[in-house]
Amino acid sequence: MKKGNEIMKKPILSAKGLCKSFAHNGLQNHVLSNLDLDIFEGDFTVVMGASGSGKSTLLYALSGMDRATGGSVIYDGKDIVKLPEKKLALLRHGDFGFIFQQIHLVSNLSLYENVTVSGYLNKTVSYNEINKRADELLEKMGVSDIKNQLPSQCSGGEQQRCAIARAVINNPKFLFADEPTGALNKKNTTEVLNLLTELNNNGQSILMVTHDSRAATRANRIIYIADGAVIGTLDLPPYTAETEKSRETQVNAWLASMEW
């Protein structure tokens, strides 16, 4: 859709009046407060904020992994806050993919088995198709030569690359990533960010929470939250390696203006 010469983006997720509260010692702790937010299809969106600002809570509420206590999250014309648990589980297995800082690979399964087991949960695709796609993804992630090893036999970076393959095995429409490089060294961080950037360049919608300004430079949109509310956004052109340094300067200056 266009408005004049401007291309109008289509929201893939829309939060309206989103609230999340936790009871603690008889008091309500309001982590998200009437938050309104659109996440656009095809974007690489990053959420940043100080520790305790609610950024991870926002990701979990938007993905349906944790139910909001108020407001709505509209996806594909439905309010996922109101979906019954069974339909929500189907959504998470099909349309949504997840990558975490704590990688959560099954310790007694090989890398290959960790990926295929997630694929087998999708009952609409044959096991043969899942096996073929798992091989292709592990090759793309650069870990096909160690696919039969257990997670404990692999580095953190290798495990995270396997976790990305697991997250996209069912061709999700939307990929959620919660601090996916938080436990990695600089080399492995770069490799994981390169993979996420490539996925986004191929059309994958991504929402990533991070505290790392270098990781945030991969986004074309950065959202800053404080006290459970959006206080600023920064739009950027698509990432290229040639513009990385200038993007870092721009992002860091903007974060400083947000009092990060």
N, C-alpha and C positions, 0 to 999 in steps of 0.2 A: 504494500500500500504506500502511496506517495502523497505528500502534501506539498504542492509546489514542486520544487526540485529536491525536497528532503524525503528520504525514504523513511516511512514510519515502521518501526519495529513492532513485531507481534509478541505480546507477553505469553510466556509458556507457563509461568506461575504468577499468581497475584495474591498478595496478602492484604487484607483489609481489617483494620482495627485489631490486629493480632496481639493477643495477650498470653503470657505464661507466668504463672505464679506457683510458688512452692511454700508449703507450710513449714515453719521452723520455730520451735518453742512457742507454739500457739499463735505466732504472727505470720502474716502473709508477706512473702518476699516477692516483689513484682520484678521479674527479670526482663520481660518484654511488655511494653506499655503502649497499647493502641497503635501498633506499628503498621504503616501502609507501605507497600513495596511491590513493584513489578520487576520480575526477572524475565529478560527477553530471549526469545528463541534464537539459537545460534551464537549467543554471547558467551564469552569467558568472563564470568562475573566473580569478583573477589570481595569478601566481607572482611573488614578489619576493624579493630577497636582495642582498647586497653583490656587487660585481664579483668574478667568479671563484667564486661560490658554487655554480654548476652549474645555474642556472635555465634558460638557453637549451639547455644539454645535455639537461636533462630534457624540454623541449618536443620536441626533435628525436628523443629516444629514444621518447617516448610516441607520436609521429606515425609512427614507422617511417622517418623520413628519415635516421636514423643508427641502426644496430643496437646494442642494448645488449650488453654483454659478459657479463651474468648476470641471472638473474631472469626475470620474465615481464611482458608487457603484454597483458591480456585485453580484447579488443573483439569484440562480437557472438559470444561463446563461443569465440573463437579466440585463440591466443597469437601476436600479430603478430611477436614476436621470432623465431619459428620458421618464419614464412611464407617460401616461396621468393620471389625478387625479382620475378618476373612477377606473382604474386598481390598482393604488396605494392604494386607500381606501380598495379595496378587499384584497390586500396583508396584510394591517394592521389589518383587521378583521379576517383573516384566519391564515396566516403563522407566524405573529408577535404578541407577547403579550407585554403589557406595565405595569410597576409599577412605581409610582411617589412618591416623598417626600410629595407633596400636594396630598392627596389620591384621591380626586375627586369622591367620592361616591355621588350618587344622593340622596339629603337630604330627599326627601319625599318617597323614596322607602326603603323597608326593606333590610337587608343584602342579603337575599335569592333572592329578586327581582333584586338587583344590579348585581348579578352574572348571573341570568338566562336571563336578558334582553340582556347582551352582547352575550350570547350563541344564542339567537334567531336571531341575525344578520347573523349567518351562515345558509344560506338557504338550505344547503345540509344535515342537521341533523334535525330530528324531535323534536318537543317540548318535547315529553315524554323522549327522550334520553337526552336532555339538562337538564330537571328537575332532572333526575336520577343522572347525572354527577354532577350537582350543589350540591345535597345532599351529594354525596360521597366526593366532594372536601371540603365542609364546615365541614364535619366530620373530614377529614384529617387535616384541618387547626385548628381544636379545637374550632370552633365557631358554631357548629350545634345547641347547646342548646339556642343560642340567635339569630338564623337566622331570626326570625320574628320581631326583634327590628330594629328601625331606627338607622342610623349612630350616631345621636346625643345622643343616649342612650348607646353607646358603648365607650370603651376606644380607644385611638389611636392605640394601639397594635392590638386590636380586629378588628378595621377598616382596618388596613394594611393587616392582615391575610385574611380578606374578599377580599381585593383588589388583593391579590395574586391568590385567587380562581378565581376571575373575569378574571385575566390576562391569566390563563391557561385553561379556560373553553372550548376553541376551539382547544385544543391540539396544540398550536403553535410550529413550528419548532425552533423558536428563541424567547428568552425572553429578553427584554430590561428593565433595572431598573435604574432609575435616583435618586440617594440618597434615597433609600427606607427606610433607618433607620435614616435619618437625624433629624426627629422630634420625635424620640422614646426614652424612657428611656432605661437603661442598660438591664433590664429584657426583655422588649419587643424587643429590638434590637437582643438579643440572640435568642429569639424564631423565629423571622423573618429570621435571618441568618441560623438557623437550617433547616427551611422549604426550603429555597433556596438551601442549600447544599444537602438536600434530593432529591429535584427535579433534580439537576445536577447529583447526583449519579445514578438516574434513566434514565439518557441520555439527559436531557434537556440542550440545549446550552443557555448560559446566558452571557450577557454583562451588567456589572453594573458599574456605575459611583459612586464614593464615595470619601469623604475627610477623612474617618475614617480608620486608619491603622489597627485597630482591625478587621473591616469588611473585609478589603482587604486580611486578612490571609486566608479567605475561598476560594480564587481563586487558580487556578493552573497556571494562567498567569496574570501578572500585567503589564500594559502598562503605561508609564509615558510620559505626554506631557507637552510642554512648548512653548509658543508663537505659538500655532497652529501646532506644529510638534512633532512627536514621537522622544524622545531623549534617551529612554531606555526601556528595557523589562526585566522582571524577571520571569523565569519558576520555578514552584514549584511542588512537588509531590502532589497527592490527599490529601485533608484535612482529618485529624483525630483529635478527641478531645485530644488524648494523645500527639500530636505534636504541639498543639496550642501555648504554651509558646515559644517553640524554633522557630516556624514560625514567631511569633510576633517579636522576636529578629532579625531574618534574614530580615524580611520585613522592620523594622525600620532602620536597618543598611543600607539597600539598598536605602531607601528613603533619608536618610541623604547624601548618595553619589550622589543622584540626586538634592541635595540642596533644598529639600522640606521644 
